[in-house]
Amino acid sequence: MSDFDTLLKHLESLETRDRPVANVIADLDAFHRDHAADLPPRLVHFLERRSYGKAVAFLRGEKENMPPGGCSGH
């Protein structure tokens, strides 16, 4: 499993609520801390600001489905 697959799996856990949210966020924080230097800057930006919906859209290549907000330009 690639780093992106691992990250997407954590993010999807927030959508499905199959794990406690606090545990998922702790995993996302640890992932960000351990991999930030190797991730695309825009993805790092989303993770730092906990814009998880935007991170999911970015990883899925769904820029047209990017949730609105300050950093999406909408």
PQR file with spaces between the fields and no chain letter, atoms N, CA, C, O and H, PARSE charges and radii, in Angstrom:
ATOM       1  N    MET     1       0.856   -1.182    0.000 -0.4000 1.5000
ATOM       2  CA   MET     1       0.000    0.000    0.000 -0.0000 2.0000
ATOM       3  C    MET     1       0.896    1.238    0.000  0.5500 1.7000
ATOM       4  O    MET     1       1.826    1.340    0.800 -0.5500 1.4000
ATOM       5  N    SER     2       0.609    2.172   -0.900 -0.4000 1.5000
ATOM       6  CA   SER     2       1.404    3.395   -0.979 -0.0000 2.0000
ATOM       7  C    SER     2       1.035    4.348    0.159  0.5500 1.7000
ATOM       8  O    SER     2       0.021    4.180    0.837 -0.5500 1.4000
ATOM       9  H    SER     2      -0.146    2.089   -1.550  0.4000 1.0000
ATOM      10  N    ASP     3       1.885    5.343    0.344 -0.4000 1.5000
ATOM      11  CA   ASP     3       1.590    6.360    1.358 -0.0000 2.0000
ATOM      12  C    ASP     3       0.262    7.049    1.070  0.5500 1.7000
ATOM      13  O    ASP     3      -0.506    7.322    1.992 -0.5500 1.4000
ATOM      14  H    ASP     3       2.709    5.479   -0.207  0.4000 1.0000
ATOM      15  N    PHE     4      -0.016    7.336   -0.211 -0.4000 1.5000
ATOM      16  CA   PHE     4      -1.274    7.987   -0.560 -0.0000 2.0000
ATOM      17  C    PHE     4      -2.458    7.078   -0.255  0.5500 1.7000
ATOM      18  O    PHE     4      -3.496    7.554    0.205 -0.5500 1.4000
ATOM      19  H    PHE     4       0.609    7.114   -0.960  0.4000 1.0000
ATOM      20  N    ASP     5      -2.321    5.794   -0.501 -0.4000 1.5000
ATOM      21  CA   ASP     5      -3.399    4.848   -0.187 -0.0000 2.0000
ATOM      22  C    ASP     5      -3.666    4.818    1.314  0.5500 1.7000
ATOM      23  O    ASP     5      -4.816    4.797    1.753 -0.5500 1.4000
ATOM      24  H    ASP     5      -1.478    5.407   -0.875  0.4000 1.0000
ATOM      25  N    THR     6      -2.588    4.816    2.093 -0.4000 1.5000
ATOM      26  CA   THR     6      -2.726    4.826    3.553 -0.0000 2.0000
ATOM      27  C    THR     6      -3.432    6.088    4.019  0.5500 1.7000
ATOM      28  O    THR     6      -4.340    6.035    4.849 -0.5500 1.4000
ATOM      29  H    THR     6      -1.653    4.833    1.736  0.4000 1.0000
ATOM      30  N    LEU     7      -3.007    7.223    3.479 -0.4000 1.5000
ATOM      31  CA   LEU     7      -3.629    8.492    3.844 -0.0000 2.0000
ATOM      32  C    LEU     7      -5.100    8.498    3.456  0.5500 1.7000
ATOM      33  O    LEU     7      -5.951    8.895    4.251 -0.5500 1.4000
ATOM      34  H    LEU     7      -2.270    7.266    2.805  0.4000 1.0000
ATOM      35  N    LEU     8      -5.405    8.062    2.242 -0.4000 1.5000
ATOM      36  CA   LEU     8      -6.801    8.043    1.799 -0.0000 2.0000
ATOM      37  C    LEU     8      -7.643    7.123    2.679  0.5500 1.7000
ATOM      38  O    LEU     8      -8.797    7.435    2.975 -0.5500 1.4000
ATOM      39  H    LEU     8      -4.713    7.739    1.595  0.4000 1.0000
ATOM      40  N    LYS     9      -7.081    6.002    3.096 -0.4000 1.5000
ATOM      41  CA   LYS     9      -7.808    5.090    3.982 -0.0000 2.0000
ATOM      42  C    LYS     9      -8.150    5.781    5.302  0.5500 1.7000
ATOM      43  O    LYS     9      -9.269    5.647    5.796 -0.5500 1.4000
ATOM      44  H    LYS     9      -6.144    5.749    2.856  0.4000 1.0000
ATOM      45  N    HIS    10      -7.203    6.513    5.875 -0.4000 1.5000
ATOM      46  CA   HIS    10      -7.475    7.264    7.107 -0.0000 2.0000
ATOM      47  C    HIS    10      -8.580    8.295    6.872  0.5500 1.7000
ATOM      48  O    HIS    10      -9.508    8.412    7.672 -0.5500 1.4000
ATOM      49  H    HIS    10      -6.293    6.622    5.474  0.4000 1.0000
ATOM      50  N    LEU    11      -8.474    9.039    5.775 -0.4000 1.5000
ATOM      51  CA   LEU    11      -9.460   10.080    5.480 -0.0000 2.0000
ATOM      52  C    LEU    11     -10.846    9.489    5.249  0.5500 1.7000
ATOM      53  O    LEU    11     -11.845   10.057    5.689 -0.5500 1.4000
ATOM      54  H    LEU    11      -7.719    8.944    5.125  0.4000 1.0000
ATOM      55  N    GLU    12     -10.907    8.360    4.566 -0.4000 1.5000
ATOM      56  CA   GLU    12     -12.200    7.723    4.321 -0.0000 2.0000
ATOM      57  C    GLU    12     -12.830    7.224    5.621  0.5500 1.7000
ATOM      58  O    GLU    12     -14.053    7.130    5.721 -0.5500 1.4000
ATOM      59  H    GLU    12     -10.095    7.899    4.208  0.4000 1.0000
ATOM      60  N    SER    13     -12.001    6.905    6.615 -0.4000 1.5000
ATOM      61  CA   SER    13     -12.531    6.504    7.922 -0.0000 2.0000
ATOM      62  C    SER    13     -13.327    7.628    8.573  0.5500 1.7000
ATOM      63  O    SER    13     -14.252    7.376    9.345 -0.5500 1.4000
ATOM      64  H    SER    13     -11.008    6.982    6.534  0.4000 1.0000
ATOM      65  N    LEU    14     -12.963    8.871    8.256 -0.4000 1.5000
ATOM      66  CA   LEU    14     -13.746   10.004    8.764 -0.0000 2.0000
ATOM      67  C    LEU    14     -15.123   10.037    8.123  0.5500 1.7000
ATOM      68  O    LEU    14     -16.112   10.375    8.775 -0.5500 1.4000
ATOM      69  H    LEU    14     -12.211    9.075    7.629  0.4000 1.0000
ATOM      70  N    GLU    15     -15.186    9.684    6.837 -0.4000 1.5000
ATOM      71  CA   GLU    15     -16.461    9.692    6.122 -0.0000 2.0000
ATOM      72  C    GLU    15     -17.364    8.546    6.572  0.5500 1.7000
ATOM      73  O    GLU    15     -18.570    8.730    6.738 -0.5500 1.4000
ATOM      74  H    GLU    15     -14.383    9.410    6.308  0.4000 1.0000
ATOM      75  N    THR    16     -16.781    7.370    6.767 -0.4000 1.5000
ATOM      76  CA   THR    16     -17.578    6.189    7.090 -0.0000 2.0000
ATOM      77  C    THR    16     -17.849    6.047    8.579  0.5500 1.7000
ATOM      78  O    THR    16     -18.744    5.308    8.988 -0.5500 1.4000
ATOM      79  H    THR    16     -15.801    7.221    6.632  0.4000 1.0000
ATOM      80  N    ARG    17     -17.070    6.759    9.388 -0.4000 1.5000
ATOM      81  CA   ARG    17     -17.207    6.708   10.857 -0.0000 2.0000
ATOM      82  C    ARG    17     -17.041    5.281   11.386  0.5500 1.7000
ATOM      83  O    ARG    17     -17.669    4.905   12.376 -0.5500 1.4000
ATOM      84  H    ARG    17     -16.343    7.360    9.056  0.4000 1.0000
ATOM      85  N    ASP    18     -16.195    4.491   10.722 -0.4000 1.5000
ATOM      86  CA   ASP    18     -15.980    3.119   11.174 -0.0000 2.0000
ATOM      87  C    ASP    18     -14.942    3.019   12.292  0.5500 1.7000
ATOM      88  O    ASP    18     -14.711    1.940   12.839 -0.5500 1.4000
ATOM      89  H    ASP    18     -15.685    4.797    9.918  0.4000 1.0000
ATOM      90  N    ARG    19     -14.326    4.141   12.625 -0.4000 1.5000
ATOM      91  CA   ARG    19     -13.384    4.216   13.745 -0.0000 2.0000
ATOM      92  C    ARG    19     -13.680    5.492   14.514  0.5500 1.7000
ATOM      93  O    ARG    19     -14.234    6.434   13.948 -0.5500 1.4000
ATOM      94  H    ARG    19     -14.514    5.017   12.181  0.4000 1.0000
ATOM      95  N    PRO    20     -13.326    5.542   15.782 -0.5600 1.5000
ATOM      96  CA   PRO    20     -13.524    6.781   16.537  0.2800 2.0000
ATOM      97  C    PRO    20     -12.776    7.953   15.880  0.5500 1.7000
ATOM      98  O    PRO    20     -11.608    7.830   15.510 -0.5500 1.4000
ATOM      99  N    VAL    21     -13.459    9.066   15.747 -0.4000 1.5000
ATOM     100  CA   VAL    21     -12.905   10.236   15.064 -0.0000 2.0000
ATOM     101  C    VAL    21     -11.584   10.678   15.699  0.5500 1.7000
ATOM     102  O    VAL    21     -10.640   11.016   14.985 -0.5500 1.4000
ATOM     103  H    VAL    21     -14.408    9.166   16.048  0.4000 1.0000
ATOM     104  N    ALA    22     -11.509   10.679   17.015 -0.4000 1.5000
ATOM     105  CA   ALA    22     -10.273   11.108   17.685 -0.0000 2.0000
ATOM     106  C    ALA    22      -9.097   10.224   17.289  0.5500 1.7000
ATOM     107  O    ALA    22      -7.980   10.717   17.138 -0.5500 1.4000
ATOM     108  H    ALA    22     -12.276   10.404   17.596  0.4000 1.0000
ATOM     109  N    ASN    23      -9.331    8.929   17.119 -0.4000 1.5000
ATOM     110  CA   ASN    23      -8.262    8.015   16.706 -0.0000 2.0000
ATOM     111  C    ASN    23      -7.813    8.299   15.281  0.5500 1.7000
ATOM     112  O    ASN    23      -6.619    8.281   14.981 -0.5500 1.4000
ATOM     113  H    ASN    23     -10.239    8.528   17.241  0.4000 1.0000
ATOM     114  N    VAL    24      -8.775    8.561   14.408 -0.4000 1.5000
ATOM     115  CA   VAL    24      -8.445    8.847   13.015 -0.0000 2.0000
ATOM     116  C    VAL    24      -7.647   10.145   12.924  0.5500 1.7000
ATOM     117  O    VAL    24      -6.655   10.209   12.198 -0.5500 1.4000
ATOM     118  H    VAL    24      -9.745    8.575   14.652  0.4000 1.0000
ATOM     119  N    ILE    25      -8.064   11.169   13.645 -0.4000 1.5000
ATOM     120  CA   ILE    25      -7.349   12.440   13.614 -0.0000 2.0000
ATOM     121  C    ILE    25      -5.937   12.277   14.169  0.5500 1.7000
ATOM     122  O    ILE    25      -4.997   12.881   13.651 -0.5500 1.4000
ATOM     123  H    ILE    25      -8.870   11.117   14.235  0.4000 1.0000
ATOM     124  N    ALA    26      -5.778   11.477   15.206 -0.4000 1.5000
ATOM     125  CA   ALA    26      -4.433   11.203   15.738 -0.0000 2.0000
ATOM     126  C    ALA    26      -3.578   10.512   14.677  0.5500 1.7000
ATOM     127  O    ALA    26      -2.398   10.830   14.532 -0.5500 1.4000
ATOM     128  H    ALA    26      -6.541   10.986   15.627  0.4000 1.0000
ATOM     129  N    ASP    27      -4.163    9.572   13.936 -0.4000 1.5000
ATOM     130  CA   ASP    27      -3.429    8.902   12.862 -0.0000 2.0000
ATOM     131  C    ASP    27      -3.072    9.874   11.737  0.5500 1.7000
ATOM     132  O    ASP    27      -1.971    9.816   11.190 -0.5500 1.4000
ATOM     133  H    ASP    27      -5.122    9.313   14.054  0.4000 1.0000
ATOM     134  N    LEU    28      -4.006   10.767   11.392 -0.4000 1.5000
ATOM     135  CA   LEU    28      -3.737   11.760   10.354 -0.0000 2.0000
ATOM     136  C    LEU    28      -2.633   12.723   10.783  0.5500 1.7000
ATOM     137  O    LEU    28      -1.765   13.072    9.983 -0.5500 1.4000
ATOM     138  H    LEU    28      -4.901   10.814   11.836  0.4000 1.0000
ATOM     139  N    ASP    29      -2.667   13.147   12.034 -0.4000 1.5000
ATOM     140  CA   ASP    29      -1.605   14.022   12.545 -0.0000 2.0000
ATOM     141  C    ASP    29      -0.248   13.325   12.495  0.5500 1.7000
ATOM     142  O    ASP    29       0.750   13.934   12.107 -0.5500 1.4000
ATOM     143  H    ASP    29      -3.372   12.863   12.684  0.4000 1.0000
ATOM     144  N    ALA    30      -0.209   12.062   12.881 -0.4000 1.5000
ATOM     145  CA   ALA    30       1.048   11.301   12.845 -0.0000 2.0000
ATOM     146  C    ALA    30       1.523   11.109   11.409  0.5500 1.7000
ATOM     147  O    ALA    30       2.714   11.227   11.122 -0.5500 1.4000
ATOM     148  H    ALA    30      -1.019   11.568   13.196  0.4000 1.0000
ATOM     149  N    PHE    31       0.589   10.813   10.509 -0.4000 1.5000
ATOM     150  CA   PHE    31       0.957   10.660    9.098 -0.0000 2.0000
ATOM     151  C    PHE    31       1.560   11.957    8.572  0.5500 1.7000
ATOM     152  O    PHE    31       2.603   11.944    7.917 -0.5500 1.4000
ATOM     153  H    PHE    31      -0.379   10.717   10.742  0.4000 1.0000
ATOM     154  N    HIS    32       0.904   13.069    8.860 -0.4000 1.5000
ATOM     155  CA   HIS    32       1.393   14.371    8.410 -0.0000 2.0000
ATOM     156  C    HIS    32       2.786   14.641    8.968  0.5500 1.7000
ATOM     157  O    HIS    32       3.682   15.063    8.237 -0.5500 1.4000
ATOM     158  H    HIS    32       0.057   13.079    9.392  0.4000 1.0000
ATOM     159  N    ARG    33       2.962   14.403   10.235 -0.4000 1.5000
ATOM     160  CA   ARG    33       4.255   14.638   10.886 -0.0000 2.0000
ATOM     161  C    ARG    33       5.354   13.778   10.240  0.5500 1.7000
ATOM     162  O    ARG    33       6.467   14.257   10.021 -0.5500 1.4000
ATOM     163  H    ARG    33       2.234   14.060   10.829  0.4000 1.0000
ATOM     164  N    ASP    34       5.044   12.525    9.938 -0.4000 1.5000
ATOM     165  CA   ASP    34       6.040   11.589    9.418 -0.0000 2.0000
ATOM     166  C    ASP    34       6.310   11.729    7.921  0.5500 1.7000
ATOM     167  O    ASP    34       7.374   11.331    7.448 -0.5500 1.4000
ATOM     168  H    ASP    34       4.140   12.136   10.116  0.4000 1.0000
ATOM     169  N    HIS    35       5.357   12.292    7.166 -0.4000 1.5000
ATOM     170  CA   HIS    35       5.476   12.291    5.707 -0.0000 2.0000
ATOM     171  C    HIS    35       5.415   13.664    5.047  0.5500 1.7000
ATOM     172  O    HIS    35       5.497   13.748    3.822 -0.5500 1.4000
ATOM     173  H    HIS    35       4.492   12.616    7.550  0.4000 1.0000
ATOM     174  N    ALA    36       5.276   14.722    5.801 -0.4000 1.5000
ATOM     175  CA   ALA    36       5.063   16.053    5.210 -0.0000 2.0000
ATOM     176  C    ALA    36       6.132   16.418    4.185  0.5500 1.7000
ATOM     177  O    ALA    36       5.824   17.027    3.161 -0.5500 1.4000
ATOM     178  H    ALA    36       5.208   14.654    6.797  0.4000 1.0000
ATOM     179  N    ALA    37       7.368   16.057    4.448 -0.4000 1.5000
ATOM     180  CA   ALA    37       8.460   16.431    3.531 -0.0000 2.0000
ATOM     181  C    ALA    37       8.329   15.753    2.173  0.5500 1.7000
ATOM     182  O    ALA    37       8.895   16.235    1.192 -0.5500 1.4000
ATOM     183  H    ALA    37       7.618   15.563    5.280  0.4000 1.0000
ATOM     184  N    ASP    38       7.596   14.645    2.096 -0.4000 1.5000
ATOM     185  CA   ASP    38       7.474   13.883    0.856 -0.0000 2.0000
ATOM     186  C    ASP    38       6.152   14.101    0.132  0.5500 1.7000
ATOM     187  O    ASP    38       5.938   13.552   -0.949 -0.5500 1.4000
ATOM     188  H    ASP    38       7.136   14.253    2.894  0.4000 1.0000
ATOM     189  N    LEU    39       5.269   14.894    0.715 -0.4000 1.5000
ATOM     190  CA   LEU    39       3.943   15.109    0.132 -0.0000 2.0000
ATOM     191  C    LEU    39       3.907   16.367   -0.709  0.5500 1.7000
ATOM     192  O    LEU    39       4.694   17.287   -0.482 -0.5500 1.4000
ATOM     193  H    LEU    39       5.443   15.340    1.593  0.4000 1.0000
ATOM     194  N    PRO    40       2.993   16.423   -1.692 -0.5600 1.5000
ATOM     195  CA   PRO    40       2.820   17.657   -2.459  0.2800 2.0000
ATOM     196  C    PRO    40       2.428   18.803   -1.520  0.5500 1.7000
ATOM     197  O    PRO    40       1.651   18.604   -0.587 -0.5500 1.4000
ATOM     198  N    PRO    41       2.967   20.005   -1.770 -0.5600 1.5000
ATOM     199  CA   PRO    41       2.687   21.140   -0.876  0.2800 2.0000
ATOM     200  C    PRO    41       1.202   21.416   -0.662  0.5500 1.7000
ATOM     201  O    PRO    41       0.795   21.774    0.443 -0.5500 1.4000
ATOM     202  N    ARG    42       0.403   21.259   -1.687 -0.4000 1.5000
ATOM     203  CA   ARG    42      -1.029   21.542   -1.531 -0.0000 2.0000
ATOM     204  C    ARG    42      -1.679   20.544   -0.569  0.5500 1.7000
ATOM     205  O    ARG    42      -2.535   20.916    0.233 -0.5500 1.4000
ATOM     206  H    ARG    42       0.734   20.969   -2.585  0.4000 1.0000
ATOM     207  N    LEU    43      -1.267   19.280   -0.656 -0.4000 1.5000
ATOM     208  CA   LEU    43      -1.792   18.271    0.248 -0.0000 2.0000
ATOM     209  C    LEU    43      -1.352   18.556    1.686  0.5500 1.7000
ATOM     210  O    LEU    43      -2.139   18.407    2.620 -0.5500 1.4000
ATOM     211  H    LEU    43      -0.572   18.979   -1.308  0.4000 1.0000
ATOM     212  N    VAL    44      -0.118   18.958    1.857 -0.4000 1.5000
ATOM     213  CA   VAL    44       0.372   19.343    3.188 -0.0000 2.0000
ATOM     214  C    VAL    44      -0.474   20.483    3.730  0.5500 1.7000
ATOM     215  O    VAL    44      -0.856   20.478    4.900 -0.5500 1.4000
ATOM     216  H    VAL    44       0.521   19.078    1.098  0.4000 1.0000
ATOM     217  N    HIS    45      -0.765   21.452    2.885 -0.4000 1.5000
ATOM     218  CA   HIS    45      -1.603   22.594    3.266 -0.0000 2.0000
ATOM     219  C    HIS    45      -2.958   22.116    3.790  0.5500 1.7000
ATOM     220  O    HIS    45      -3.421   22.577    4.834 -0.5500 1.4000
ATOM     221  H    HIS    45      -0.455   21.456    1.934  0.4000 1.0000
ATOM     222  N    PHE    46      -3.589   21.198    3.071 -0.4000 1.5000
ATOM     223  CA   PHE    46      -4.897   20.687    3.495 -0.0000 2.0000
ATOM     224  C    PHE    46      -4.798   19.948    4.829  0.5500 1.7000
ATOM     225  O    PHE    46      -5.655   20.112    5.697 -0.5500 1.4000
ATOM     226  H    PHE    46      -3.214   20.823    2.223  0.4000 1.0000
ATOM     227  N    LEU    47      -3.767   19.147    4.987 -0.4000 1.5000
ATOM     228  CA   LEU    47      -3.611   18.391    6.232 -0.0000 2.0000
ATOM     229  C    LEU    47      -3.314   19.310    7.409  0.5500 1.7000
ATOM     230  O    LEU    47      -3.839   19.107    8.504 -0.5500 1.4000
ATOM     231  H    LEU    47      -3.071   19.014    4.281  0.4000 1.0000
ATOM     232  N    GLU    48      -2.477   20.317    7.192 -0.4000 1.5000
ATOM     233  CA   GLU    48      -2.156   21.253    8.271 -0.0000 2.0000
ATOM     234  C    GLU    48      -3.395   21.986    8.762  0.5500 1.7000
ATOM     235  O    GLU    48      -3.526   22.267    9.953 -0.5500 1.4000
ATOM     236  H    GLU    48      -2.051   20.482    6.303  0.4000 1.0000
ATOM     237  N    ARG    49      -4.292   22.292    7.852 -0.4000 1.5000
ATOM     238  CA   ARG    49      -5.491   23.052    8.202 -0.0000 2.0000
ATOM     239  C    ARG    49      -6.690   22.146    8.472  0.5500 1.7000
ATOM     240  O    ARG    49      -7.813   22.611    8.667 -0.5500 1.4000
ATOM     241  H    ARG    49      -4.185   22.064    6.885  0.4000 1.0000
ATOM     242  N    ARG    50      -6.422   20.845    8.477 -0.4000 1.5000
ATOM     243  CA   ARG    50      -7.459   19.840    8.704 -0.0000 2.0000
ATOM     244  C    ARG    50      -8.636   20.000    7.746  0.5500 1.7000
ATOM     245  O    ARG    50      -9.797   19.824    8.115 -0.5500 1.4000
ATOM     246  H    ARG    50      -5.509   20.467    8.319  0.4000 1.0000
ATOM     247  N    SER    51      -8.295   20.337    6.508 -0.4000 1.5000
ATOM     248  CA   SER    51      -9.287   20.418    5.432 -0.0000 2.0000
ATOM     249  C    SER    51      -9.363   19.035    4.786  0.5500 1.7000
ATOM     250  O    SER    51      -8.915   18.826    3.659 -0.5500 1.4000
ATOM     251  H    SER    51      -7.352   20.480    6.208  0.4000 1.0000
ATOM     252  N    TYR    52      -9.943   18.105    5.532 -0.4000 1.5000
ATOM     253  CA   TYR    52      -9.892   16.711    5.125 -0.0000 2.0000
ATOM     254  C    TYR    52     -10.721   16.422    3.874  0.5500 1.7000
ATOM     255  O    TYR    52     -10.340   15.568    3.074 -0.5500 1.4000
ATOM     256  H    TYR    52     -10.307   18.274    6.448  0.4000 1.0000
ATOM     257  N    GLY    53     -11.833   17.107    3.691 -0.4000 1.5000
ATOM     258  CA   GLY    53     -12.617   16.927    2.466 -0.0000 2.0000
ATOM     259  C    GLY    53     -11.822   17.336    1.238  0.5500 1.7000
ATOM     260  O    GLY    53     -11.908   16.692    0.193 -0.5500 1.4000
ATOM     261  H    GLY    53     -12.143   17.801    4.341  0.4000 1.0000
ATOM     262  N    LYS    54     -11.058   18.396    1.362 -0.4000 1.5000
ATOM     263  CA   LYS    54     -10.219   18.855    0.257 -0.0000 2.0000
ATOM     264  C    LYS    54      -9.072   17.874    0.013  0.5500 1.7000
ATOM     265  O    LYS    54      -8.693   17.633   -1.133 -0.5500 1.4000
ATOM     266  H    LYS    54     -10.989   18.920    2.211  0.4000 1.0000
ATOM     267  N    ALA    55      -8.527   17.314    1.081 -0.4000 1.5000
ATOM     268  CA   ALA    55      -7.461   16.319    0.931 -0.0000 2.0000
ATOM     269  C    ALA    55      -7.981   15.088    0.194  0.5500 1.7000
ATOM     270  O    ALA    55      -7.288   14.545   -0.667 -0.5500 1.4000
ATOM     271  H    ALA    55      -8.835   17.510    2.012  0.4000 1.0000
ATOM     272  N    VAL    56      -9.187   14.646    0.521 -0.4000 1.5000
ATOM     273  CA   VAL    56      -9.786   13.494   -0.168 -0.0000 2.0000
ATOM     274  C    VAL    56      -9.968   13.810   -1.651  0.5500 1.7000
ATOM     275  O    VAL    56      -9.579   13.010   -2.502 -0.5500 1.4000
ATOM     276  H    VAL    56      -9.750   15.087    1.220  0.4000 1.0000
ATOM     277  N    ALA    57     -10.550   14.959   -1.971 -0.4000 1.5000
ATOM     278  CA   ALA    57     -10.753   15.337   -3.370 -0.0000 2.0000
ATOM     279  C    ALA    57      -9.421   15.419   -4.098  0.5500 1.7000
ATOM     280  O    ALA    57      -9.320   14.976   -5.242 -0.5500 1.4000
ATOM     281  H    ALA    57     -10.865   15.609   -1.279  0.4000 1.0000
ATOM     282  N    PHE    58      -8.404   15.975   -3.464 -0.4000 1.5000
ATOM     283  CA   PHE    58      -7.072   16.073   -4.064 -0.0000 2.0000
ATOM     284  C    PHE    58      -6.523   14.677   -4.372  0.5500 1.7000
ATOM     285  O    PHE    58      -6.044   14.430   -5.479 -0.5500 1.4000
ATOM     286  H    PHE    58      -8.487   16.335   -2.535  0.4000 1.0000
ATOM     287  N    LEU    59      -6.589   13.772   -3.405 -0.4000 1.5000
ATOM     288  CA   LEU    59      -6.043   12.428   -3.591 -0.0000 2.0000
ATOM     289  C    LEU    59      -6.806   11.631   -4.645  0.5500 1.7000
ATOM     290  O    LEU    59      -6.223   10.812   -5.354 -0.5500 1.4000
ATOM     291  H    LEU    59      -6.978   13.972   -2.505  0.4000 1.0000
ATOM     292  N    ARG    60      -8.095   11.871   -4.743 -0.4000 1.5000
ATOM     293  CA   ARG    60      -8.912   11.168   -5.737 -0.0000 2.0000
ATOM     294  C    ARG    60      -8.839   11.824   -7.113  0.5500 1.7000
ATOM     295  O    ARG    60      -9.403   11.305   -8.076 -0.5500 1.4000
ATOM     296  H    ARG    60      -8.569   12.537   -4.167  0.4000 1.0000
ATOM     297  N    GLY    61      -8.153   12.957   -7.213 -0.4000 1.5000
ATOM     298  CA   GLY    61      -8.063   13.666   -8.488 -0.0000 2.0000
ATOM     299  C    GLY    61      -9.369   14.302   -8.890  0.5500 1.7000
ATOM     300  O    GLY    61      -9.646   14.451  -10.080 -0.5500 1.4000
ATOM     301  H    GLY    61      -7.694   13.379   -6.430  0.4000 1.0000
ATOM     302  N    GLU    62     -10.185   14.685   -7.910 -0.4000 1.5000
ATOM     303  CA   GLU    62     -11.514   15.245   -8.150 -0.0000 2.0000
ATOM     304  C    GLU    62     -11.529   16.735   -7.856  0.5500 1.7000
ATOM     305  O    GLU    62     -12.277   17.193   -6.992 -0.5500 1.4000
ATOM     306  H    GLU    62      -9.960   14.564   -6.943  0.4000 1.0000
ATOM     307  N    LYS    63     -10.722   17.476   -8.557 -0.4000 1.5000
ATOM     308  CA   LYS    63     -10.633   18.915   -8.293 -0.0000 2.0000
ATOM     309  C    LYS    63     -11.981   19.611   -8.479  0.5500 1.7000
ATOM     310  O    LYS    63     -12.246   20.623   -7.829 -0.5500 1.4000
ATOM     311  H    LYS    63     -10.115   17.103   -9.259  0.4000 1.0000
ATOM     312  N    GLU    64     -12.838   19.078   -9.363 -0.4000 1.5000
ATOM     313  CA   GLU    64     -14.155   19.676   -9.561 -0.0000 2.0000
ATOM     314  C    GLU    64     -15.071   19.450   -8.353  0.5500 1.7000
ATOM     315  O    GLU    64     -16.073   20.147   -8.196 -0.5500 1.4000
ATOM     316  H    GLU    64     -12.622   18.257   -9.891  0.4000 1.0000
ATOM     317  N    ASN    65     -14.729   18.482   -7.505 -0.4000 1.5000
ATOM     318  CA   ASN    65     -15.525   18.200   -6.319 -0.0000 2.0000
ATOM     319  C    ASN    65     -14.896   18.776   -5.040  0.5500 1.7000
ATOM     320  O    ASN    65     -15.272   18.402   -3.929 -0.5500 1.4000
ATOM     321  H    ASN    65     -13.915   17.916   -7.632  0.4000 1.0000
ATOM     322  N    MET    66     -13.944   19.682   -5.216 -0.4000 1.5000
ATOM     323  CA   MET    66     -13.268   20.287   -4.066 -0.0000 2.0000
ATOM     324  C    MET    66     -14.291   21.087   -3.259  0.5500 1.7000
ATOM     325  O    MET    66     -14.947   21.978   -3.798 -0.5500 1.4000
ATOM     326  H    MET    66     -13.638   19.986   -6.118  0.4000 1.0000
ATOM     327  N    PRO    67     -14.426   20.774   -1.981 -0.5600 1.5000
ATOM     328  CA   PRO    67     -15.361   21.546   -1.151  0.2800 2.0000
ATOM     329  C    PRO    67     -14.987   23.027   -1.159  0.5500 1.7000
ATOM     330  O    PRO    67     -13.803   23.364   -1.203 -0.5500 1.4000
ATOM     331  N    PRO    68     -15.981   23.912   -1.117 -0.5600 1.5000
ATOM     332  CA   PRO    68     -15.681   25.345   -1.126  0.2800 2.0000
ATOM     333  C    PRO    68     -14.961   25.780    0.147  0.5500 1.7000
ATOM     334  O    PRO    68     -15.089   25.159    1.202 -0.5500 1.4000
ATOM     335  N    GLY    69     -14.220   26.837    0.018 -0.4000 1.5000
ATOM     336  CA   GLY    69     -13.500   27.392    1.153 -0.0000 2.0000
ATOM     337  C    GLY    69     -12.385   28.289    0.677  0.5500 1.7000
ATOM     338  O    GLY    69     -12.115   28.381   -0.521 -0.5500 1.4000
ATOM     339  H    GLY    69     -14.116   27.341   -0.839  0.4000 1.0000
ATOM     340  N    GLY    70     -11.745   28.943    1.609 -0.4000 1.5000
ATOM     341  CA   GLY    70     -10.717   29.919    1.288 -0.0000 2.0000
ATOM     342  C    GLY    70      -9.589   29.396    0.437  0.5500 1.7000
ATOM     343  O    GLY    70      -9.140   30.086   -0.478 -0.5500 1.4000
ATOM     344  H    GLY    70     -11.965   28.867    2.581  0.4000 1.0000
ATOM     345  N    CYS    71      -9.112   28.181    0.716 -0.4000 1.5000
ATOM     346  CA   CYS    71      -7.930   27.712   -0.016 -0.0000 2.0000
ATOM     347  C    CYS    71      -8.294   27.002   -1.310  0.5500 1.7000
ATOM     348  O    CYS    71      -7.391   26.624   -2.057 -0.5500 1.4000
ATOM     349  H    CYS    71      -9.477   27.620    1.460  0.4000 1.0000
ATOM     350  N    SER    72      -9.562   26.803   -1.611 -0.4000 1.5000
ATOM     351  CA   SER    72      -9.920   26.142   -2.878 -0.0000 2.0000
ATOM     352  C    SER    72     -10.150   27.169   -3.990  0.5500 1.7000
ATOM     353  O    SER    72     -10.296   26.799   -5.155 -0.5500 1.4000
ATOM     354  H    SER    72     -10.296   27.110   -1.004  0.4000 1.0000
ATOM     355  N    GLY    73     -10.184   28.442   -3.639 -0.4000 1.5000
ATOM     356  CA   GLY    73     -10.397   29.470   -4.637 -0.0000 2.0000
ATOM     357  C    GLY    73     -11.861   29.695   -4.966  0.5500 1.7000
ATOM     358  O    GLY    73     -12.172   30.417   -5.913 -0.5500 1.4000
ATOM     359  H    GLY    73     -10.066   28.743   -2.692  0.4000 1.0000
ATOM     360  N    HIS    74     -12.774   29.090   -4.202 -0.4000 1.5000
ATOM     361  CA   HIS    74     -14.222   29.261   -4.449 -0.0000 2.0000
ATOM     362  C    HIS    74     -14.829   30.152   -3.397  0.5500 1.7000
ATOM     363  O    HIS    74     -16.031   30.416   -3.429 -0.5500 1.4000
ATOM     364  H    HIS    74     -12.521   28.504   -3.432  0.4000 1.0000
